[in-house]
């Protein structure tokens, strides 16, 4: 399987070829935070994160990257970046051994060879929490320094795990069925695995994700404001 043959890499190419239409719109849990990313901007975030993982942690097939984040647009970025490197993403389950942990709470994160601290607020340009433990990397501050073009990554074998119980060869069939290209799909999943299963399916189909944090208020208003055509959340 070549790098260009994996579903995540094909998605990256498709996103990067997009114009300015939104492919990811985020609503935070208070309803006061809204972030909108075009396909090109989303692809840029994913590429930079994949380059960081590859260059700083040698992420590759056989590596384990734990995504220790809440349901959030940044969790989707880091999971897709992990898949671009061919590594296994630890989502809701925390494996006993991890090469990298991507976390918004370093004090509670599982042990790993490298800890990447991710600030969640939309405008955060650096880690905004308590002092980072020794050896932890401020991913919010450092991410911008990585390349906008994907560097060398090793393609996974079809049987390599993309996440627990799901092989790279099965990612497309694992992804939740989605509406046609151009659809705006509202998601408010309760787990990281559901986030990726649903969002990956929407993006592979050429749709646009409107992602609301669990418990975000006013989703009926979001549906109207964003032109949502499909709801995969539980309606208000």
Buried (B, 14 or more C-beta within 10 A) or exposed (E): BEBEEBBBBEBBEBBBEBEEEBBBBBBBBEBEBBBBBBBBBBBBBBBBBBBBBBEBBBBBBBBBBBBBBBBBBBBBBBBBBBBBBBBBBBBEEBEEEBBBBBBBBBEEBBEBBBBBBBBBEEEEEEBBEEEBEEEBBBBBBBBEEBEEEBEEBBBBEEEBBBBBEBBBBBBBEBBBEBBEEEBBBBBBBEEBBBBBBBBBBBBBBBBBBBBBBEEBBEBEEBBEEBEBBBBBBEEE
